[in-house]
């Protein structure tokens, strides 16, 4: 699992931070979601590169956490798109 902070907001608080979790394994994705939600983060998830790109086109996220190997590509592709 790799991640990147993509917000310019240096004073980000947990209640306002939004996180996109990308993982093709439903059990892991759910575990990450529940853990982050319990900590007060706003969380959305995707199970593949294309779904992640669609969500990134629709919303802004403060952090993206992604699995390295996904069914339709590599998680690093998503992080490179964000640079």
C-alpha positions, 0 to 999 in steps of 0.5 A: 500500500502506498499513498500520497497527500495531494492537498495544499492545506497544511492545517488539515484536520481529521474531521475534514480530511478526505481519503481515497482508498484503492484496493481490489481486495474487498476485505482489505478495502473494507478494513481500511475504510472502517478504520479510517472512518472510525478515526473521523476521516471522510473515506471513499473507495475504488477497486481498480485504476479506472474507478479511482480515476473516475472518483478523482475526476469527480472529487478532491481528496487530501490523501490517496492510499493505493494498492500497488497491483490492481486488476487494470494497472498499477497503483503508481499510475494513479499517483503519477497522474496526480503529480 
